[in-house]
Amino acid sequence: SKKLENHIGAIWYFIHHYNASLQL
């Protein structure tokens, strides 16, 4: 569903930026 896709996208976005912050 569209709602599920948005939820997965939000999780991926959070993880991506969280990992990027760890590399600083």
C-alpha positions as CSV (number, residue, x, y, z in Angstrom):
1,S,0.0,0.0,0.0
2,K,1.0,3.6,-0.4
3,K,1.1,4.1,3.4
4,L,3.5,1.2,3.8
5,E,5.8,2.5,1.1
6,N,5.9,5.9,2.9
7,H,6.7,4.1,6.2
8,I,9.6,2.1,4.7
9,G,10.9,5.2,3.0
10,A,10.9,7.1,6.3
11,I,12.8,4.3,8.0
12,W,15.4,4.1,5.1
13,Y,15.8,7.9,5.2
14,F,16.4,7.8,9.0
15,I,18.9,5.0,8.8
16,H,20.7,6.5,5.8
17,H,21.3,9.9,7.6
18,Y,22.0,8.2,11.0
19,N,24.8,6.1,9.4
20,A,26.1,9.2,7.6
21,S,26.3,11.1,10.9
22,L,28.3,8.2,12.4
23,Q,30.9,8.6,9.7
24,L,31.6,12.2,10.6
